[in-house]
């Protein structure tokens, strides 16, 4: 076996060890600005989390990074020309740490981008305010307001009209959202290519459906009415088929949603529950965060040790490292944003790595020295 092959084999063993052991998670309490809690909207691959939380003056956008939850009220205030800010929320963040969202000052609504402490007014579309929903790695932004818009750095906003109501955009410039269907009597989850081609991906048998997030492979997470419109369920779209993620209620009854998706096609969201629950601080009939992976729906509370003392009531974002962000009730009974991080037990991973290394060394000895 060549040195290069040896390195690849060892890397594969290490990955397998991590995949096999990544079944437990640690939790970080991101916090909230007041007892009224927080809402998580997005997260990037560095584990930076965005959303908004009531800070006694109004809802205020926040960014969590490096262990600190930062209120963006001060930096966004400069956009209001002296007016009092009544509301702001951060809706999206890309891997460069650029945040987008919107803020209100009395009457005017201003769409913004924020980076390294500096806020920028993203202007208007057709003279009307924008409410940015998401930003991709190229700085493209989508907004759904009176006009549905696509923002490109430099040229600015393009009016998408009623072709699609975009809620997310991936790094290939494909937007996900929803369109008017069946003569305006329904909304259907849909994709829009950079060239403007619209694909209606349908529903789970009911009237309406929506894409909330799309990954770079064109897989998507969203929500749809089921047959008969009795329930709304989260769905995973694999690029050709919508898969109903079900719910935590027996038989798939009850409400669920899918709000975030990563590059591996893992989906997170929220589901209704019924009956008694073994999880600390959770009550029957509540909502729990869920993870849908490999066709299996899991209550994210089961990913934590009982000693953590949390009830995770929602899961809103998941990154490519498997970190999950959402909102829950901590051990003190406070409604706070949280960040879950998968843990690989080092002894088990090291044992598998060492065993693989010894086996490969034995294989090389049996085959003899590598020819010069």
C-alpha positions in Angstrom: 0.0 0.0 0.0 1.4 3.4 -1.0 1.9 6.2 1.5 -0.9 8.1 -0.1 -3.3 5.1 0.1 -2.3 4.6 3.8 -3.2 8.2 4.5 -6.6 7.9 2.8 -7.3 4.6 4.6 -6.5 6.2 8.0 -8.6 9.1 7.2 -11.5 6.8 6.3 -11.1 4.9 9.6 -11.1 8.2 11.5 -14.2 9.3 9.7 -16.0 6.0 10.4 -15.1 6.2 14.0 -16.5 9.7 14.3 -19.7 8.8 12.4 -20.2 5.7 14.6 -19.8 7.6 17.8 -21.4 11.0 17.1 -24.6 10.0 18.9 -24.3 12.4 21.9 -24.2 16.2 22.0 -23.1 19.0 24.2 -25.3 22.1 24.6 -24.4 25.8 24.9 -26.9 28.2 26.3 -26.9 31.1 23.9 -29.3 33.1 26.0 -31.9 35.7 25.5 -32.1 39.5 26.2 -35.2 39.1 28.5 -37.5 36.5 30.0 -39.6 36.7 26.9 -37.2 34.4 25.1 -35.6 34.3 21.7 -36.1 33.1 18.2 -33.4 31.4 16.1 -33.5 31.8 12.3 -30.2 30.6 10.8 -26.7 29.3 11.5 -23.5 29.0 9.4 -20.8 26.4 9.2 -18.7 28.2 11.9 -21.5 27.8 14.4 -22.5 31.4 14.3 -26.2 31.8 15.1 -28.7 34.6 14.3 -32.2 35.5 15.3 -34.0 38.0 17.4 -34.9 38.5 21.1 -37.1 41.0 23.0 -34.8 43.4 24.9 -37.5 45.5 26.7 -37.6 48.0 23.9 -38.7 45.6 21.1 -37.5 42.6 19.3 -33.8 43.0 18.6 -31.6 41.1 16.1 -28.7 39.2 17.5 -25.6 37.3 16.4 -24.1 34.6 18.5 -20.4 34.1 17.8 -17.5 32.8 19.8 -19.5 32.4 23.0 -21.1 35.9 22.9 -24.6 36.9 22.0 -24.5 40.4 20.5 -27.5 42.7 20.3 -27.4 44.5 17.0 -29.6 47.4 18.1 -26.7 49.8 18.5 -25.2 49.2 15.1 -28.5 49.1 13.3 -29.7 52.3 15.0 -27.6 54.4 12.6 -29.8 53.3 9.7 -32.8 55.1 11.3 -31.6 58.7 11.0 -32.4 59.4 14.6 -35.8 57.5 14.7 -36.5 55.0 17.4 -36.1 51.4 16.4 -39.2 49.4 17.2 -38.2 46.0 15.8 -35.3 44.2 14.1 -34.6 40.6 13.2 -31.6 38.8 11.7 -32.9 36.2 9.2 -29.8 34.8 7.5 -26.0 34.5 7.8 -23.5 33.1 5.3 -20.1 31.4 6.0 -18.3 34.8 5.8 -20.4 36.0 8.8 -22.5 38.5 6.9 -25.9 38.8 8.3 -29.1 40.0 6.6 -32.5 41.0 8.0 -34.7 44.0 8.5 -35.4 46.7 11.0 -38.3 49.1 11.6 -38.1 52.7 12.8 -41.6 53.9 13.6 -43.1 53.5 10.0 -40.1 52.8 7.7 -38.8 49.3 7.3 -35.2 49.0 6.2 -33.5 45.8 4.9 -29.9 45.5 6.1 -26.7 43.6 5.9 -24.4 43.5 8.8 -20.7 42.5 9.0 -18.1 43.0 11.7 -20.1 45.6 13.6 -21.1 47.7 10.5 -24.7 47.8 9.2 -25.5 48.6 5.6 -28.9 49.8 4.2 -29.8 47.5 1.3 -32.1 50.1 -0.2 -35.6 49.6 -1.7 -37.2 47.7 -4.6 -39.5 49.7 -6.8 -39.6 52.3 -4.0 -40.9 49.8 -1.5 -39.0 48.4 1.5 -37.3 45.0 1.4 -37.2 42.3 4.1 -34.2 40.1 3.4 -34.6 36.5 4.2 -31.3 34.8 3.4 -27.8 35.5 1.9 -25.5 33.0 0.1 -21.7 32.8 -0.2 -21.6 35.2 -3.1 -23.6 37.9 -1.2 -26.8 37.3 -3.1 -29.9 38.1 -1.0 -33.5 37.2 -1.4 -36.5 39.1 -0.1 -40.3 38.5 0.0 -42.3 41.7 0.5 -44.6 43.7 -1.8 -42.1 42.9 -4.5 -40.1 39.6 -4.5 -36.5 40.5 -5.0 -33.1 39.1 -5.7 -30.1 41.3 -4.7 -26.8 41.0 -6.4 -23.8 43.0 -5.0 -23.2 45.9 -7.3 -26.3 45.9 -9.6 -28.6 45.8 -6.6 -32.2 44.5 -6.6 -34.0 42.7 -9.3 -37.8 42.4 -9.2 -38.9 38.8 -9.5 -42.5 39.8 -9.7 -44.9 37.0 -8.8 -42.8 34.3 -10.3 -41.7 33.1 -6.9 -41.8 34.2 -3.3 -38.2 33.4 -2.3 -37.3 32.3 1.2 -33.7 31.0 0.7 -30.9 30.9 -1.9 -28.0 28.5 -2.2 -24.5 29.2 -3.3 -25.4 28.2 -6.9 -28.0 31.0 -7.0 -31.0 28.6 -6.9 -33.8 30.1 -4.8 -36.3 28.1 -2.9 -39.7 29.4 -1.7 -43.3 29.1 -3.1 -45.4 30.1 -6.0 -49.1 30.7 -6.7 -50.7 27.5 -8.1 -54.0 26.2 -9.2 -55.2 29.5 -10.4 -54.2 31.3 -7.3 -56.1 28.9 -4.9 -52.9 27.3 -3.6 -49.3 27.9 -2.8 -46.8 25.3 -3.9 -43.1 24.8 -2.9 -40.9 25.8 -5.8 -37.3 26.3 -7.0 -36.0 29.0 -9.3 -32.8 28.7 -11.2 -30.5 31.7 -11.9 -31.8 31.6 -15.4 -35.4 32.1 -14.1 -36.7 28.5 -14.7 -39.4 27.7 -12.1 -40.0 24.1 -10.8 -43.1 23.4 -8.9 -42.3 20.4 -6.6 -45.9 19.9 -5.5 -47.3 19.1 -2.1 -47.7 16.1 0.3 -51.2 15.7 -1.1 -52.7 18.8 0.5 -53.3 22.4 -0.7 -50.2 24.4 0.2 -46.5 23.8 0.6 -43.4 26.0 1.1 -39.6 25.6 0.9 -37.9 27.1 3.9 -34.3 26.2 3.1 -32.3 24.7 0.3 -28.7 23.2 0.3 -26.1 23.5 -2.5 -27.2 20.1 -3.9 -30.7 21.3 -4.5 -32.2 19.3 -1.6 -34.7 21.3 0.4 -36.6 21.4 3.7 -40.1 22.8 4.1 -43.7 22.3 5.1 -46.8 21.0 3.4 -50.4 20.2 4.0 -51.0 16.5 3.9 -53.9 14.8 2.1 -57.2 16.2 3.2 -55.4 19.2 4.7 -55.8 17.7 8.2 -52.2 18.3 9.1 -49.1 20.3 8.1 -46.0 18.2 8.1 -42.4 19.0 7.4 -40.8 17.5 4.3 -37.4 16.6 2.9 -37.0 17.1 -0.8 -34.2 14.9 -2.2 -34.0 16.6 -5.6 -36.9 14.7 -7.1 -39.3 13.5 -4.4 -40.9 15.1 -1.4 -40.6 12.9 1.7 -43.0 13.4 4.6 -40.9 13.5 7.8 -44.0 12.7 9.9 -44.3 13.8 13.5 -43.6 12.6 17.0 -47.3 11.8 17.5 -48.0 8.1 16.9 -49.0 7.3 13.4 -47.6 10.6 12.1 -50.6 12.6 13.2 -50.2 16.2 14.4 -48.1 19.1 13.3 -44.5 19.2 12.2 -42.2 21.5 10.2 -38.8 21.2 8.6 -36.8 24.5 8.8 -33.2 23.7 8.2 -31.1 21.4 6.0 -27.3 20.8 5.7 -25.1 19.4 2.9 -25.7 15.8 4.1 -29.4 16.2 3.7 -30.1 16.1 7.4 -33.2 18.2 8.3 -34.2 19.8 11.5 -37.6 21.3 12.6 -40.3 21.1 15.2 -43.0 18.5 16.0 -46.1 18.3 18.2 -45.9 15.7 21.0 -48.6 14.0 23.1 -48.6 12.1 26.4 -45.9 12.0 29.1 -42.3 12.7 28.2 -39.2 11.5 29.9 -37.2 14.7 29.2 -36.4 17.2 31.9 -38.5 20.4 31.8 -40.7 19.0 29.0 -44.5 18.8 29.5 -47.0 16.7 27.6 -48.7 18.3 24.6 -45.7 20.5 24.0 -43.6 21.0 20.9 -40.1 19.5 20.5 -37.2 20.0 18.2 -36.6 17.1 15.8 -33.9 15.8 13.5 -34.7 13.9 10.4 -31.8 11.9 9.1 -31.6 8.7 7.1 -35.4 8.4 7.0 -35.7 8.5 10.8 -37.3 11.2 12.8 -35.6 11.8 16.2 -36.6 14.0 19.1 -33.5 16.1 19.7 -34.0 15.9 23.4 -32.9 12.3 23.2 -29.5 13.5 21.9 -28.7 15.1 25.3 -27.8 13.5 28.6 -30.7 13.9 31.1 -28.4 15.8 33.4 -28.4 18.6 30.9 -31.7 19.7 32.3 -33.1 21.1 29.0 -36.3 20.8 27.1 -35.6 21.6 23.4 -38.8 23.0 22.0 -37.6 23.8 18.5 -34.7 23.1 16.1 -34.3 25.8 13.5 -30.9 25.3 11.8 -28.3 22.6 11.2 -24.8 23.1 9.7 -22.5 20.7 7.8 -20.8 19.7 11.1 -24.1 18.5 12.5 -24.5 21.4 15.0 -28.1 22.2 15.7 -29.5 25.6 16.9 -32.9 26.3 18.2 -34.8 27.4 21.3 -35.5 25.5 24.5 -36.2 25.7 28.2 -33.0 25.5 30.3 -32.6 24.0 33.8 -33.6 27.3 35.4 -36.9 27.4 33.5 -35.7 30.2 31.1 -36.6 30.2 27.4 -33.2 30.6 25.7 -31.6 29.9 22.3 -29.2 27.0 22.3 -26.5 25.4 20.2 -26.0 21.6 20.1 -22.6 20.2 19.1 -22.1 16.5 18.3 -19.4 14.8 20.4 -17.1 11.9 19.4 -15.8 10.1 22.4 -12.0 10.3 22.1 -11.2 6.8 23.6 -13.4 5.0 21.2 -12.2 7.0 18.2 -8.6 6.6 19.2 -9.0 2.8 19.7 -10.5 2.4 16.2 -7.8 4.6 14.7 -5.0 2.6 16.5 -6.5 -0.7 15.5 -6.7 0.4 11.9 -3.1 1.7 12.0 -1.9 -1.6 13.4 -3.8 -3.6 10.8 -2.4 -1.5 8.0 1.1 -1.8 9.3 0.7 -5.6 9.5 -0.6 -5.7 5.9 2.5 -3.8 4.7 4.7 -6.3 6.6 3.0 -9.2 5.0 3.3 -7.7 1.5 6.9 -6.8 2.1 8.6 -3.4 1.6 7.3 -0.9 -0.8 9.4 -1.0 -4.0 11.7 1.9 -4.5 
